[in-house]
């Protein structure tokens, strides 16, 4: 079970990194990188048994779907940070990302362009293609926005459920992803949780989102 969990997470992580087709310009400052680092989750936020993992680099061909092609090349990122965590058995896993834009208007523009309906379809397609490349079939059982507290001025939350199987007659394993976006001032944060079965309990997803939103507000962006 642990080996399968690690395989599924390794396949899913690169496919769901929130990289736009045309990325923002990157002009990082030490101050804004520090603010981004202050927002993402820390090892101390997790229970015993969790560990921090190396960040997964973005793939250059992610999120290029018909009808979803957000162009952010006119925007400027001045800070970013990412922290990835997994439980000892390989599932569930949590990815925490923070971005700082040059201005509040730019952060709002990025949100408006990327957090919209076609994102769900494109994310689902990216995941299925990632699994298919490894001979693994992912069948969507449920996807869509979920009711979620408005922890930040900009808040969006989604859940994706899959049945994953490998080879003819292979064992089928349910797999769930929660995706939460938060935005405040010049800052945006994303939380993605992944796990076998129903994934990370929603109460824990909300707890991590609330903590992230508090740090986002404390950064005074």
C-alpha positions in Angstrom: 0.0 0.0 0.0 2.8 2.5 0.9 4.6 1.8 -2.4 1.4 2.4 -4.4 0.7 5.6 -2.4 4.2 7.0 -3.2 3.7 6.1 -6.9 0.4 7.9 -7.1 1.7 11.0 -5.4 4.8 11.1 -7.5 2.6 11.0 -10.6 0.2 13.6 -9.4 2.5 16.3 -7.9 4.1 17.5 -11.1 0.8 17.5 -13.0 -1.0 19.8 -10.6 1.6 22.5 -10.0 -0.2 25.8 -10.7 1.9 27.0 -13.6 0.2 29.2 -16.2 0.8 28.9 -19.9 2.7 32.2 -19.9 4.2 32.8 -16.6 4.6 36.2 -14.8 8.0 37.9 -15.0 10.2 37.1 -12.0 11.9 40.0 -10.3 12.4 38.7 -6.8 13.4 40.9 -3.9 14.8 39.6 -0.6 12.0 41.2 1.3 9.2 39.7 -0.7 10.8 36.3 -0.8 11.0 36.4 2.9 7.3 37.4 3.1 6.4 34.4 0.8 8.4 32.1 3.0 6.6 33.3 6.1 3.2 32.3 4.5 3.8 28.7 3.5 3.2 25.8 5.9 6.1 24.7 8.2 7.0 21.3 9.5 5.9 22.4 13.0 2.4 22.8 11.6 2.1 19.0 11.1 1.7 16.1 13.5 4.5 13.6 14.3 5.4 11.4 11.4 5.1 14.0 8.7 8.2 15.2 6.8 9.1 17.9 4.4 9.9 16.8 0.9 12.0 18.5 -1.8 9.9 20.9 -3.9 8.7 19.5 -7.2 9.8 21.7 -10.2 7.2 22.9 -12.6 7.0 21.1 -16.0 7.1 23.5 -19.0 4.1 21.9 -20.7 1.6 22.1 -17.8 -1.8 23.7 -18.1 -2.0 24.2 -21.8 -5.6 23.3 -22.5 -8.0 24.5 -25.1 -10.1 27.2 -23.5 -7.7 27.7 -20.6 -4.6 29.7 -21.6 -4.0 32.4 -19.0 -1.4 35.0 -20.1 0.3 36.5 -17.1 3.4 37.8 -18.9 2.5 41.4 -18.1 2.6 40.7 -14.4 5.6 40.7 -12.1 6.3 38.3 -9.3 8.5 39.7 -6.6 8.5 36.8 -4.2 7.6 33.1 -4.1 8.0 30.1 -1.8 6.9 26.4 -1.8 6.9 23.7 0.8 5.9 20.1 0.2 5.0 17.6 3.0 4.0 14.0 3.2 3.0 11.6 5.9 5.4 8.7 6.8 3.4 6.2 4.8 3.5 8.4 1.6 -0.2 9.5 1.9 -1.6 12.0 2.4 0.6 14.8 1.1 0.3 18.6 1.2 1.8 21.2 -1.1 1.9 24.8 0.2 2.8 27.7 -2.2 2.9 31.5 -1.8 3.4 34.2 -4.4 3.9 37.9 -4.0 3.1 40.3 -6.9 4.5 43.8 -7.4 1.1 45.4 -6.8 -2.3 44.5 -5.5 -3.8 45.1 -8.9 -1.5 42.5 -10.4 -2.3 39.9 -7.8 -6.0 40.5 -8.4 -5.5 40.3 -12.2 -3.6 36.9 -11.8 -6.5 35.5 -9.7 -9.1 36.7 -12.1 -7.3 35.1 -15.1 -6.4 31.8 -13.5 -9.2 31.0 -10.9 -12.1 30.3 -13.3 -14.3 27.4 -14.5 -11.9 25.9 -17.2 -9.3 25.4 -14.5 -11.2 22.3 -13.3 -11.3 20.7 -16.7 -7.7 21.5 -17.4 -6.5 20.2 -14.1 -8.4 16.9 -14.5 -7.0 16.5 -18.0 -3.4 17.1 -16.8 -3.8 14.5 -14.1 -5.2 11.9 -16.3 -2.5 12.5 -18.9 0.2 12.2 -16.2 -1.2 8.9 -15.0 -1.7 7.6 -18.6 2.0 8.2 -19.3 2.8 5.6 -16.7 0.2 3.1 -17.9 -2.1 4.0 -15.1 -5.8 4.9 -15.7 -7.5 7.6 -13.7 -11.3 7.7 -13.9 -12.9 10.9 -12.5 -15.6 10.1 -10.0 -16.3 13.6 -8.8 -14.9 17.1 -9.3 -16.0 20.7 -8.6 -16.1 23.6 -6.2 -16.9 22.9 -2.6 -18.4 25.0 0.2 -15.5 26.6 2.1 -15.1 29.3 4.7 -13.9 32.7 3.2 -10.7 32.8 5.2 -9.2 35.5 2.8 -10.7 38.2 0.6 -10.0 35.9 -2.4 -11.0 32.3 -1.6 -11.7 29.3 -3.8 -11.8 25.6 -3.0 -12.2 22.5 -5.1 -12.2 18.7 -4.7 -11.3 16.1 -7.3 -11.9 12.4 -6.8 -10.4 9.6 -9.0 -10.4 5.8 -9.2 -6.9 4.9 -10.2 -6.0 1.5 -11.7 -2.9 0.0 -13.3 -3.0 -2.6 -16.1 -5.8 -5.0 -17.1 -7.4 -6.3 -14.0 -5.3 -4.1 -11.8 -6.3 -3.0 -8.4 -8.5 0.1 -8.3 -7.6 2.7 -5.6 -9.6 5.8 -4.9 -7.6 9.0 -4.8 -8.7 12.5 -3.7 -7.2 16.0 -4.2 -8.3 19.2 -2.4 -7.2 22.5 -3.9 -7.6 25.8 -2.1 -6.7 29.2 -3.3 -6.3 32.2 -1.0 -5.5 35.8 -1.9 -5.0 39.0 0.2 -3.5 42.2 -1.1 -0.3 41.5 -3.2 -0.2 37.9 -2.0 -1.7 34.7 -3.2 -1.4 31.3 -1.6 -2.3 27.8 -2.8 -2.8 24.6 -0.8 -3.1 21.2 -2.5 -3.7 18.1 -0.5 -3.6 14.6 -2.0 -4.3 11.2 -0.6 -5.7 7.7 -1.0 -9.4 7.2 -0.4 -11.1 10.4 0.7 -7.7 12.1 1.1 -6.9 14.5 3.9 -10.0 15.1 6.1 -11.7 18.3 5.1 -11.4 19.6 8.7 -7.6 19.4 8.4 -7.7 21.1 5.0 -9.7 23.9 6.5 -7.3 24.2 9.5 -4.3 24.5 7.1 -6.1 27.0 5.0 -7.1 29.1 8.0 -3.5 29.1 9.2 -2.2 30.1 5.8 -4.8 32.9 5.5 -3.7 34.2 8.9 0.0 34.3 7.8 -1.1 35.9 4.5 -2.8 38.7 6.4 0.1 39.0 8.9 2.5 39.6 5.9 0.8 42.9 5.3 1.1 42.7 1.5 
